[in-house]
Amino acid sequence: MTGMELKETETLELKKSVSEFKEGIISIVAILNKHNSGELYFGVRNDGASAGRNINEKTLRDLSQAIAAGVEPKIFPTIEEAETEGKKVIRVSFHGEETPYFAYGRAYIRVGDEDRQMSARELEGMILKKNKEAMRWDDKVCKNASLSDISEPKLKAFLGKAGLGFDSVKNSLQKLMLAQDDKLLNAGVLLFADEPQKFFMNAKLRCAVFAGTGTVSAIDMQEYQGDLFYLIEEAQKYILKNTHIGMRIEGLERIDVPEIDKEAIREAVINAFCHRDYYNLDAVHVAVFSDRVEIRSPGLLYGGLTLERIVKERVSERRNEFIADMLHRVHLIEKWGRGVELILSKEPKTTFKEVGRQFITVFQRKTETTQKTTQKTTQKILEAIRTSPQVSRKELAVMVGITEDGIKYQLSQLKKAGKLKHIGPDKGGHWEVISD
C-alpha cells in the first residue's frame, strides 16, 4: 500500500482518527444508500495525506463493535490494517443491498464527498423502490375469481384490437400472461371480467359537477362500476358532456372544438386508471368545477418519482406493468411514457399535484366559454318554460340537454336572480318567467 494516493469521492471517505468513528459510520450509511458499497479509511486526512496511528487488535475490534451498534440493518464489513506513505491506517470495506441503511436511527445519502440526511420524501421513495415488486397489485393472483368469471366477448374484442387471435379464454389469458394455469391475475379480472366489481370494490369511477369553485353545491353526481376499459370511456364521456364545445369553420365544415383538448383528457384519464394504487380502496374521481376539471387518482407517485421530474424530465414509473402492457397493446398508452408531455403540449396550463393520498391532474377551463354556455343554457330553459309553463324538470332536462340535477340547480339560480317563479303546488303548478 506504500505510495497509495487517496482522495474523497462518492464511494471513498477519509477520517483523520478513529475518534471520528461516529462521522465515519454516517459516511458508511450514506455511501451504502447511494452506491451499495465503498471504503472508509481511518488515519488519513481529508486532503489524502496520511496521519498514521497506532493500531492493535483492540482498535479493530472496538471499531467493528461500533459499526455493528451504529448501522441498521446490520452489515459485515472487512476491517483491516493497511499502509499509506509508510504509515499504518485502517481500511474498512463495506457492501450492502438492504437499503435504506440508518446510522443512529437516521438515514443519510452521499452527495459528492459529503453526507446529507435524507428527507422524508427521499426515504419514502427509497423504501418504495426497494419494495415495489412486493407492492405490485396487478400481477397477484385473484383468489376468488375463476375462468368462468371472464367475459369471452370482452376478451375477443381486445384481442381483435391488438391484432391477436383467440383460442380459448384460458389459453388467450395465458398467452397474455394474465393467468397462471387456472388462476387469474388481478389485471386479467379487472380488464376482462363480466363484473370486476364483485372482486374489487374499487373497480369504480365517481363523477360530479359542482356549482362554482368548491364542493359545497353539487349539480350532478354519478357513479360507474365495471371493467377498466369501460371506466376509462365513461370518464372521458362525462368530462366532455359536462364541459363546453365551441366551434370553428374549416372550408364549408363546422368543426367542434372542446373546451379542454380531447387528447389531453384521454391521456389524463388513462393515466389515472393505469398508474393508480389498487391497494387503495378509493375510486378514481372526476370533478368538474366552474373554473377547472380535476381527475383524482388514488395513490401518490410511484418508485421515488417526483412532480418536478415528471414535468421537467418527462419521466414515468409504472406501478402496474401488466395493466400498462395491455393498454399499450391496444394503443391507449405508449411504451415511452410520454403522457405528461402530451397533456402539456395540448393544454399547457395543466397542473399536477399530490394531496393526501391522491395524485391530481388539474385542467383549467376557459372561463369566457363557460359563461357564454351557461347563458345559452339559461335562455333555453326560459324559452322552454314560456312555451310550456307546466313543463317538468325531467322534460326540461331532455329539452335542454343537461341532467335533472343540472336543471334543478339552474331553476334555483333563476329564482334567486328574480327571473323565474313557481306558482301553485310542486305537482300541478306552473312556472312564470318574470324577466330575462
Contacts in CASP RR format, 6 or more apart in sequence:
PFRMAT RR
TARGET T0000
AUTHOR 0000-0000-0000
METHOD contacts of the structure
MODEL  1
MTGMELKETETLELKKSVSEFKEGIISIVAILNKHNSGELYFGVRNDGAS
AGRNINEKTLRDLSQAIAAGVEPKIFPTIEEAETEGKKVIRVSFHGEETP
YFAYGRAYIRVGDEDRQMSARELEGMILKKNKEAMRWDDKVCKNASLSDI
SEPKLKAFLGKAGLGFDSVKNSLQKLMLAQDDKLLNAGVLLFADEPQKFF
MNAKLRCAVFAGTGTVSAIDMQEYQGDLFYLIEEAQKYILKNTHIGMRIE
GLERIDVPEIDKEAIREAVINAFCHRDYYNLDAVHVAVFSDRVEIRSPGL
LYGGLTLERIVKERVSERRNEFIADMLHRVHLIEKWGRGVELILSKEPKT
TFKEVGRQFITVFQRKTETTQKTTQKTTQKILEAIRTSPQVSRKELAVMV
GITEDGIKYQLSQLKKAGKLKHIGPDKGGHWEVISD
1 82 0 8 1.000
1 83 0 8 1.000
1 84 0 8 1.000
2 83 0 8 1.000
2 84 0 8 1.000
2 85 0 8 1.000
2 86 0 8 1.000
3 84 0 8 1.000
3 85 0 8 1.000
3 86 0 8 1.000
4 84 0 8 1.000
4 85 0 8 1.000
5 48 0 8 1.000
6 12 0 8 1.000
6 14 0 8 1.000
6 41 0 8 1.000
6 44 0 8 1.000
6 48 0 8 1.000
6 84 0 8 1.000
7 48 0 8 1.000
8 14 0 8 1.000
8 46 0 8 1.000
8 48 0 8 1.000
8 113 0 8 1.000
9 112 0 8 1.000
9 113 0 8 1.000
10 31 0 8 1.000
10 34 0 8 1.000
10 35 0 8 1.000
10 110 0 8 1.000
10 111 0 8 1.000
10 112 0 8 1.000
10 113 0 8 1.000
11 31 0 8 1.000
11 35 0 8 1.000
11 37 0 8 1.000
11 38 0 8 1.000
11 39 0 8 1.000
11 110 0 8 1.000
12 38 0 8 1.000
12 39 0 8 1.000
12 40 0 8 1.000
12 41 0 8 1.000
13 24 0 8 1.000
13 27 0 8 1.000
13 28 0 8 1.000
13 31 0 8 1.000
13 39 0 8 1.000
13 40 0 8 1.000
13 41 0 8 1.000
13 113 0 8 1.000
14 40 0 8 1.000
14 41 0 8 1.000
14 43 0 8 1.000
14 44 0 8 1.000
14 45 0 8 1.000
14 46 0 8 1.000
14 48 0 8 1.000
15 21 0 8 1.000
15 23 0 8 1.000
15 24 0 8 1.000
15 27 0 8 1.000
15 40 0 8 1.000
15 41 0 8 1.000
15 42 0 8 1.000
15 43 0 8 1.000
15 44 0 8 1.000
16 42 0 8 1.000
16 43 0 8 1.000
16 44 0 8 1.000
16 45 0 8 1.000
16 46 0 8 1.000
16 51 0 8 1.000
17 42 0 8 1.000
17 43 0 8 1.000
17 51 0 8 1.000
17 53 0 8 1.000
18 42 0 8 1.000
18 43 0 8 1.000
18 53 0 8 1.000
18 59 0 8 1.000
18 62 0 8 1.000
18 63 0 8 1.000
18 90 0 8 1.000
20 42 0 8 1.000
21 42 0 8 1.000
21 63 0 8 1.000
21 66 0 8 1.000
22 104 0 8 1.000
24 40 0 8 1.000
25 66 0 8 1.000
25 67 0 8 1.000
25 70 0 8 1.000
25 71 0 8 1.000
25 103 0 8 1.000
25 104 0 8 1.000
26 103 0 8 1.000
26 104 0 8 1.000
26 108 0 8 1.000
26 115 0 8 1.000
27 40 0 8 1.000
27 108 0 8 1.000
27 110 0 8 1.000
27 115 0 8 1.000
28 40 0 8 1.000
28 67 0 8 1.000
28 71 0 8 1.000
28 75 0 8 1.000
28 77 0 8 1.000
28 92 0 8 1.000
28 94 0 8 1.000
28 101 0 8 1.000
28 103 0 8 1.000
29 71 0 8 1.000
29 101 0 8 1.000
29 102 0 8 1.000
29 103 0 8 1.000
29 107 0 8 1.000
29 108 0 8 1.000
29 115 0 8 1.000
30 103 0 8 1.000
30 108 0 8 1.000
30 109 0 8 1.000
30 110 0 8 1.000
30 115 0 8 1.000
30 116 0 8 1.000
31 37 0 8 1.000
31 38 0 8 1.000
31 40 0 8 1.000
31 94 0 8 1.000
31 110 0 8 1.000
32 38 0 8 1.000
32 75 0 8 1.000
32 94 0 8 1.000
32 95 0 8 1.000
32 96 0 8 1.000
32 99 0 8 1.000
32 101 0 8 1.000
33 99 0 8 1.000
33 100 0 8 1.000
33 101 0 8 1.000
33 107 0 8 1.000
33 108 0 8 1.000
33 109 0 8 1.000
33 110 0 8 1.000
33 118 0 8 1.000
33 126 0 8 1.000
34 109 0 8 1.000
34 110 0 8 1.000
35 110 0 8 1.000
36 95 0 8 1.000
36 96 0 8 1.000
36 97 0 8 1.000
36 99 0 8 1.000
37 93 0 8 1.000
37 94 0 8 1.000
37 95 0 8 1.000
37 96 0 8 1.000
38 93 0 8 1.000
38 94 0 8 1.000
38 95 0 8 1.000
39 91 0 8 1.000
39 92 0 8 1.000
39 93 0 8 1.000
39 94 0 8 1.000
40 91 0 8 1.000
40 92 0 8 1.000
40 94 0 8 1.000
41 82 0 8 1.000
41 84 0 8 1.000
41 89 0 8 1.000
41 90 0 8 1.000
41 91 0 8 1.000
41 92 0 8 1.000
42 53 0 8 1.000
42 63 0 8 1.000
42 89 0 8 1.000
42 90 0 8 1.000
42 92 0 8 1.000
43 50 0 8 1.000
43 51 0 8 1.000
43 52 0 8 1.000
43 53 0 8 1.000
43 87 0 8 1.000
43 89 0 8 1.000
43 90 0 8 1.000
44 50 0 8 1.000
44 51 0 8 1.000
44 52 0 8 1.000
44 84 0 8 1.000
44 89 0 8 1.000
45 51 0 8 1.000
49 85 0 8 1.000
50 84 0 8 1.000
50 85 0 8 1.000
50 86 0 8 1.000
50 87 0 8 1.000
50 89 0 8 1.000
51 87 0 8 1.000
52 87 0 8 1.000
52 88 0 8 1.000
52 89 0 8 1.000
53 87 0 8 1.000
53 88 0 8 1.000
53 89 0 8 1.000
53 90 0 8 1.000
54 88 0 8 1.000
55 81 0 8 1.000
55 88 0 8 1.000
55 89 0 8 1.000
55 90 0 8 1.000
59 90 0 8 1.000
60 79 0 8 1.000
60 80 0 8 1.000
60 81 0 8 1.000
60 90 0 8 1.000
63 79 0 8 1.000
63 90 0 8 1.000
63 92 0 8 1.000
64 77 0 8 1.000
64 79 0 8 1.000
67 75 0 8 1.000
67 77 0 8 1.000
67 79 0 8 1.000
67 92 0 8 1.000
68 74 0 8 1.000
70 103 0 8 1.000
70 104 0 8 1.000
71 101 0 8 1.000
71 102 0 8 1.000
71 103 0 8 1.000
72 101 0 8 1.000
72 102 0 8 1.000
72 105 0 8 1.000
73 98 0 8 1.000
73 101 0 8 1.000
75 94 0 8 1.000
75 95 0 8 1.000
75 96 0 8 1.000
75 101 0 8 1.000
77 92 0 8 1.000
77 93 0 8 1.000
77 94 0 8 1.000
77 95 0 8 1.000
78 91 0 8 1.000
78 92 0 8 1.000
78 93 0 8 1.000
78 94 0 8 1.000
79 90 0 8 1.000
79 91 0 8 1.000
79 92 0 8 1.000
80 90 0 8 1.000
80 91 0 8 1.000
80 93 0 8 1.000
81 88 0 8 1.000
81 89 0 8 1.000
81 90 0 8 1.000
81 91 0 8 1.000
82 88 0 8 1.000
82 89 0 8 1.000
82 90 0 8 1.000
82 91 0 8 1.000
83 89 0 8 1.000
99 126 0 8 1.000
99 130 0 8 1.000
100 107 0 8 1.000
100 118 0 8 1.000
100 123 0 8 1.000
100 126 0 8 1.000
100 127 0 8 1.000
100 130 0 8 1.000
101 107 0 8 1.000
106 117 0 8 1.000
107 117 0 8 1.000
107 118 0 8 1.000
107 123 0 8 1.000
107 126 0 8 1.000
108 115 0 8 1.000
108 116 0 8 1.000
108 117 0 8 1.000
108 118 0 8 1.000
109 115 0 8 1.000
109 116 0 8 1.000
109 117 0 8 1.000
109 118 0 8 1.000
109 122 0 8 1.000
110 116 0 8 1.000
118 126 0 8 1.000
121 306 0 8 1.000
124 304 0 8 1.000
125 303 0 8 1.000
125 304 0 8 1.000
126 304 0 8 1.000
128 135 0 8 1.000
128 302 0 8 1.000
128 303 0 8 1.000
128 304 0 8 1.000
129 303 0 8 1.000
129 304 0 8 1.000
132 302 0 8 1.000
132 303 0 8 1.000
132 319 0 8 1.000
135 279 0 8 1.000
135 319 0 8 1.000
136 319 0 8 1.000
136 320 0 8 1.000
136 321 0 8 1.000
137 186 0 8 1.000
137 277 0 8 1.000
137 278 0 8 1.000
137 279 0 8 1.000
137 319 0 8 1.000
137 320 0 8 1.000
138 185 0 8 1.000
138 186 0 8 1.000
138 187 0 8 1.000
138 190 0 8 1.000
138 278 0 8 1.000
138 320 0 8 1.000
138 321 0 8 1.000
138 322 0 8 1.000
138 323 0 8 1.000
139 185 0 8 1.000
139 186 0 8 1.000
139 187 0 8 1.000
139 321 0 8 1.000
139 322 0 8 1.000
140 185 0 8 1.000
140 186 0 8 1.000
141 180 0 8 1.000
141 183 0 8 1.000
141 184 0 8 1.000
141 185 0 8 1.000
141 186 0 8 1.000
142 183 0 8 1.000
142 184 0 8 1.000
142 185 0 8 1.000
142 186 0 8 1.000
142 188 0 8 1.000
142 189 0 8 1.000
142 199 0 8 1.000
144 199 0 8 1.000
145 184 0 8 1.000
145 189 0 8 1.000
145 193 0 8 1.000
145 199 0 8 1.000
146 182 0 8 1.000
146 184 0 8 1.000
147 169 0 8 1.000
147 170 0 8 1.000
147 173 0 8 1.000
147 179 0 8 1.000
147 182 0 8 1.000
147 184 0 8 1.000
149 184 0 8 1.000
149 189 0 8 1.000
149 193 0 8 1.000
149 194 0 8 1.000
149 195 0 8 1.000
149 198 0 8 1.000
149 199 0 8 1.000
150 169 0 8 1.000
150 173 0 8 1.000
150 184 0 8 1.000
150 188 0 8 1.000
150 189 0 8 1.000
150 192 0 8 1.000
150 193 0 8 1.000
150 194 0 8 1.000
151 192 0 8 1.000
151 193 0 8 1.000
151 194 0 8 1.000
151 227 0 8 1.000
152 169 0 8 1.000
154 191 0 8 1.000
154 192 0 8 1.000
154 194 0 8 1.000
154 227 0 8 1.000
154 229 0 8 1.000
155 166 0 8 1.000
155 169 0 8 1.000
155 172 0 8 1.000
155 173 0 8 1.000
155 192 0 8 1.000
156 166 0 8 1.000
158 191 0 8 1.000
158 192 0 8 1.000
158 229 0 8 1.000
158 326 0 8 1.000
158 329 0 8 1.000
158 330 0 8 1.000
159 165 0 8 1.000
159 166 0 8 1.000
159 172 0 8 1.000
160 166 0 8 1.000
161 329 0 8 1.000
161 330 0 8 1.000
161 331 0 8 1.000
162 329 0 8 1.000
162 330 0 8 1.000
164 172 0 8 1.000
164 175 0 8 1.000
164 329 0 8 1.000
165 172 0 8 1.000
166 172 0 8 1.000
167 175 0 8 1.000
170 179 0 8 1.000
170 182 0 8 1.000
173 179 0 8 1.000
173 184 0 8 1.000
173 188 0 8 1.000
173 192 0 8 1.000
174 180 0 8 1.000
176 188 0 8 1.000
176 326 0 8 1.000
177 185 0 8 1.000
177 322 0 8 1.000
178 184 0 8 1.000
178 185 0 8 1.000
178 187 0 8 1.000
178 188 0 8 1.000
178 191 0 8 1.000
178 192 0 8 1.000
178 322 0 8 1.000
178 326 0 8 1.000
179 185 0 8 1.000
179 188 0 8 1.000
185 322 0 8 1.000
186 200 0 8 1.000
186 278 0 8 1.000
187 320 0 8 1.000
187 322 0 8 1.000
187 323 0 8 1.000
187 326 0 8 1.000
188 322 0 8 1.000
188 326 0 8 1.000
189 196 0 8 1.000
189 199 0 8 1.000
189 200 0 8 1.000
190 196 0 8 1.000
190 200 0 8 1.000
190 203 0 8 1.000
190 227 0 8 1.000
190 228 0 8 1.000
190 278 0 8 1.000
190 323 0 8 1.000
191 227 0 8 1.000
191 228 0 8 1.000
191 229 0 8 1.000
191 323 0 8 1.000
191 326 0 8 1.000
192 227 0 8 1.000
193 199 0 8 1.000
193 227 0 8 1.000
195 225 0 8 1.000
195 226 0 8 1.000
196 203 0 8 1.000
196 225 0 8 1.000
196 226 0 8 1.000
196 227 0 8 1.000
196 228 0 8 1.000
197 203 0 8 1.000
197 204 0 8 1.000
197 225 0 8 1.000
197 226 0 8 1.000
200 278 0 8 1.000
201 281 0 8 1.000
202 278 0 8 1.000
202 280 0 8 1.000
202 281 0 8 1.000
202 282 0 8 1.000
202 283 0 8 1.000
202 298 0 8 1.000
203 225 0 8 1.000
203 226 0 8 1.000
203 227 0 8 1.000
203 228 0 8 1.000
203 231 0 8 1.000
204 223 0 8 1.000
204 224 0 8 1.000
204 225 0 8 1.000
204 226 0 8 1.000
204 231 0 8 1.000
204 283 0 8 1.000
204 284 0 8 1.000
205 223 0 8 1.000
205 224 0 8 1.000
205 225 0 8 1.000
205 231 0 8 1.000
205 234 0 8 1.000
205 235 0 8 1.000
205 283 0 8 1.000
205 284 0 8 1.000
205 285 0 8 1.000
205 286 0 8 1.000
206 221 0 8 1.000
206 222 0 8 1.000
206 223 0 8 1.000
206 224 0 8 1.000
206 283 0 8 1.000
206 284 0 8 1.000
206 285 0 8 1.000
206 286 0 8 1.000
207 220 0 8 1.000
207 221 0 8 1.000
207 222 0 8 1.000
207 223 0 8 1.000
207 224 0 8 1.000
207 234 0 8 1.000
207 235 0 8 1.000
207 238 0 8 1.000
207 285 0 8 1.000
207 286 0 8 1.000
207 287 0 8 1.000
207 288 0 8 1.000
208 215 0 8 1.000
208 218 0 8 1.000
208 220 0 8 1.000
208 221 0 8 1.000
208 222 0 8 1.000
208 285 0 8 1.000
208 286 0 8 1.000
208 287 0 8 1.000
208 288 0 8 1.000
209 218 0 8 1.000
209 219 0 8 1.000
209 220 0 8 1.000
209 221 0 8 1.000
209 242 0 8 1.000
209 288 0 8 1.000
209 403 0 8 1.000
209 405 0 8 1.000
209 406 0 8 1.000
210 216 0 8 1.000
210 217 0 8 1.000
210 218 0 8 1.000
210 219 0 8 1.000
210 287 0 8 1.000
210 288 0 8 1.000
210 289 0 8 1.000
210 290 0 8 1.000
211 217 0 8 1.000
211 218 0 8 1.000
211 219 0 8 1.000
211 290 0 8 1.000
211 409 0 8 1.000
211 413 0 8 1.000
212 289 0 8 1.000
212 290 0 8 1.000
212 291 0 8 1.000
213 289 0 8 1.000
213 290 0 8 1.000
213 291 0 8 1.000
213 292 0 8 1.000
214 289 0 8 1.000
215 287 0 8 1.000
217 409 0 8 1.000
218 405 0 8 1.000
219 403 0 8 1.000
219 405 0 8 1.000
219 406 0 8 1.000
219 408 0 8 1.000
219 409 0 8 1.000
220 242 0 8 1.000
220 403 0 8 1.000
220 405 0 8 1.000
220 406 0 8 1.000
221 405 0 8 1.000
222 238 0 8 1.000
223 283 0 8 1.000
224 230 0 8 1.000
224 231 0 8 1.000
224 234 0 8 1.000
228 273 0 8 1.000
228 323 0 8 1.000
231 273 0 8 1.000
231 284 0 8 1.000
232 269 0 8 1.000
232 270 0 8 1.000
232 273 0 8 1.000
232 332 0 8 1.000
235 269 0 8 1.000
235 272 0 8 1.000
235 273 0 8 1.000
235 284 0 8 1.000
235 286 0 8 1.000
235 295 0 8 1.000
236 262 0 8 1.000
236 265 0 8 1.000
236 266 0 8 1.000
236 269 0 8 1.000
238 286 0 8 1.000
238 288 0 8 1.000
239 260 0 8 1.000
239 265 0 8 1.000
239 269 0 8 1.000
239 286 0 8 1.000
239 288 0 8 1.000
239 293 0 8 1.000
240 258 0 8 1.000
240 262 0 8 1.000
240 265 0 8 1.000
242 288 0 8 1.000
243 258 0 8 1.000
243 259 0 8 1.000
243 260 0 8 1.000
243 288 0 8 1.000
243 293 0 8 1.000
243 365 0 8 1.000
244 258 0 8 1.000
244 259 0 8 1.000
244 366 0 8 1.000
244 369 0 8 1.000
244 370 0 8 1.000
244 372 0 8 1.000
244 373 0 8 1.000
245 256 0 8 1.000
245 257 0 8 1.000
245 258 0 8 1.000
245 259 0 8 1.000
246 256 0 8 1.000
246 257 0 8 1.000
246 258 0 8 1.000
246 259 0 8 1.000
246 369 0 8 1.000
247 254 0 8 1.000
247 255 0 8 1.000
247 256 0 8 1.000
247 257 0 8 1.000
248 254 0 8 1.000
248 255 0 8 1.000
248 257 0 8 1.000
249 255 0 8 1.000
258 265 0 8 1.000
259 365 0 8 1.000
259 366 0 8 1.000
259 369 0 8 1.000
259 370 0 8 1.000
260 293 0 8 1.000
260 347 0 8 1.000
260 363 0 8 1.000
260 365 0 8 1.000
261 346 0 8 1.000
261 347 0 8 1.000
263 342 0 8 1.000
263 346 0 8 1.000
264 342 0 8 1.000
264 343 0 8 1.000
264 346 0 8 1.000
264 347 0 8 1.000
264 350 0 8 1.000
264 363 0 8 1.000
265 293 0 8 1.000
265 363 0 8 1.000
267 339 0 8 1.000
267 342 0 8 1.000
267 343 0 8 1.000
268 295 0 8 1.000
268 343 0 8 1.000
268 350 0 8 1.000
268 361 0 8 1.000
268 363 0 8 1.000
269 286 0 8 1.000
269 295 0 8 1.000
270 327 0 8 1.000
270 332 0 8 1.000
270 333 0 8 1.000
271 297 0 8 1.000
271 333 0 8 1.000
271 339 0 8 1.000
271 340 0 8 1.000
271 361 0 8 1.000
272 284 0 8 1.000
272 295 0 8 1.000
272 296 0 8 1.000
272 297 0 8 1.000
272 359 0 8 1.000
272 361 0 8 1.000
273 284 0 8 1.000
273 297 0 8 1.000
273 323 0 8 1.000
274 318 0 8 1.000
274 320 0 8 1.000
274 323 0 8 1.000
274 324 0 8 1.000
274 327 0 8 1.000
274 333 0 8 1.000
275 297 0 8 1.000
275 302 0 8 1.000
275 316 0 8 1.000
275 318 0 8 1.000
275 319 0 8 1.000
275 320 0 8 1.000
275 324 0 8 1.000
275 359 0 8 1.000
276 284 0 8 1.000
276 297 0 8 1.000
276 298 0 8 1.000
276 299 0 8 1.000
276 319 0 8 1.000
276 320 0 8 1.000
276 359 0 8 1.000
277 298 0 8 1.000
277 299 0 8 1.000
277 300 0 8 1.000
277 302 0 8 1.000
277 319 0 8 1.000
277 357 0 8 1.000
278 320 0 8 1.000
280 298 0 8 1.000
280 299 0 8 1.000
280 357 0 8 1.000
282 298 0 8 1.000
282 357 0 8 1.000
282 358 0 8 1.000
283 298 0 8 1.000
284 295 0 8 1.000
284 296 0 8 1.000
284 297 0 8 1.000
284 298 0 8 1.000
285 294 0 8 1.000
285 295 0 8 1.000
285 296 0 8 1.000
285 358 0 8 1.000
286 293 0 8 1.000
286 294 0 8 1.000
286 295 0 8 1.000
286 296 0 8 1.000
287 293 0 8 1.000
287 294 0 8 1.000
287 296 0 8 1.000
289 365 0 8 1.000
290 365 0 8 1.000
290 367 0 8 1.000
290 370 0 8 1.000
291 364 0 8 1.000
291 365 0 8 1.000
291 367 0 8 1.000
291 370 0 8 1.000
292 362 0 8 1.000
292 363 0 8 1.000
292 364 0 8 1.000
292 365 0 8 1.000
293 362 0 8 1.000
293 363 0 8 1.000
293 365 0 8 1.000
294 360 0 8 1.000
294 361 0 8 1.000
294 362 0 8 1.000
294 363 0 8 1.000
295 360 0 8 1.000
295 361 0 8 1.000
295 363 0 8 1.000
296 358 0 8 1.000
296 359 0 8 1.000
296 360 0 8 1.000
297 358 0 8 1.000
297 359 0 8 1.000
297 360 0 8 1.000
297 361 0 8 1.000
298 357 0 8 1.000
298 358 0 8 1.000
299 357 0 8 1.000
299 358 0 8 1.000
299 359 0 8 1.000
300 354 0 8 1.000
300 356 0 8 1.000
300 357 0 8 1.000
300 358 0 8 1.000
300 359 0 8 1.000
301 307 0 8 1.000
301 310 0 8 1.000
301 317 0 8 1.000
301 354 0 8 1.000
301 359 0 8 1.000
302 317 0 8 1.000
302 318 0 8 1.000
302 319 0 8 1.000
303 317 0 8 1.000
303 319 0 8 1.000
304 317 0 8 1.000
305 315 0 8 1.000
305 316 0 8 1.000
305 317 0 8 1.000
307 352 0 8 1.000
307 353 0 8 1.000
307 354 0 8 1.000
309 315 0 8 1.000
310 316 0 8 1.000
310 340 0 8 1.000
310 352 0 8 1.000
311 340 0 8 1.000
311 344 0 8 1.000
311 352 0 8 1.000
314 337 0 8 1.000
314 338 0 8 1.000
314 340 0 8 1.000
314 341 0 8 1.000
316 337 0 8 1.000
316 339 0 8 1.000
316 340 0 8 1.000
318 324 0 8 1.000
324 333 0 8 1.000
327 333 0 8 1.000
328 334 0 8 1.000
328 335 0 8 1.000
333 339 0 8 1.000
340 352 0 8 1.000
343 350 0 8 1.000
343 361 0 8 1.000
344 350 0 8 1.000
347 363 0 8 1.000
347 364 0 8 1.000
349 363 0 8 1.000
349 364 0 8 1.000
350 361 0 8 1.000
350 362 0 8 1.000
350 363 0 8 1.000
350 364 0 8 1.000
351 361 0 8 1.000
351 362 0 8 1.000
352 359 0 8 1.000
352 360 0 8 1.000
352 361 0 8 1.000
352 362 0 8 1.000
353 359 0 8 1.000
353 360 0 8 1.000
353 362 0 8 1.000
354 360 0 8 1.000
377 400 0 8 1.000
377 402 0 8 1.000
377 410 0 8 1.000
378 410 0 8 1.000
378 414 0 8 1.000
379 436 0 8 1.000
380 399 0 8 1.000
380 400 0 8 1.000
381 396 0 8 1.000
381 400 0 8 1.000
381 407 0 8 1.000
381 410 0 8 1.000
381 411 0 8 1.000
381 414 0 8 1.000
382 414 0 8 1.000
382 419 0 8 1.000
382 420 0 8 1.000
382 433 0 8 1.000
382 436 0 8 1.000
384 391 0 8 1.000
384 396 0 8 1.000
384 399 0 8 1.000
384 400 0 8 1.000
385 391 0 8 1.000
385 396 0 8 1.000
385 420 0 8 1.000
385 431 0 8 1.000
385 433 0 8 1.000
386 433 0 8 1.000
388 395 0 8 1.000
389 430 0 8 1.000
389 431 0 8 1.000
389 432 0 8 1.000
390 428 0 8 1.000
390 429 0 8 1.000
390 430 0 8 1.000
390 431 0 8 1.000
391 399 0 8 1.000
391 431 0 8 1.000
393 404 0 8 1.000
393 407 0 8 1.000
393 408 0 8 1.000
393 411 0 8 1.000
394 404 0 8 1.000
396 407 0 8 1.000
396 411 0 8 1.000
397 403 0 8 1.000
397 404 0 8 1.000
397 406 0 8 1.000
397 407 0 8 1.000
400 407 0 8 1.000
402 410 0 8 1.000
411 420 0 8 1.000
414 420 0 8 1.000
415 421 0 8 1.000
415 422 0 8 1.000
418 434 0 8 1.000
418 435 0 8 1.000
419 433 0 8 1.000
419 434 0 8 1.000
419 435 0 8 1.000
419 436 0 8 1.000
420 431 0 8 1.000
420 432 0 8 1.000
420 433 0 8 1.000
420 434 0 8 1.000
421 431 0 8 1.000
421 432 0 8 1.000
421 434 0 8 1.000
422 429 0 8 1.000
422 430 0 8 1.000
422 431 0 8 1.000
422 432 0 8 1.000
423 429 0 8 1.000
423 430 0 8 1.000
423 431 0 8 1.000
423 432 0 8 1.000
424 430 0 8 1.000
END
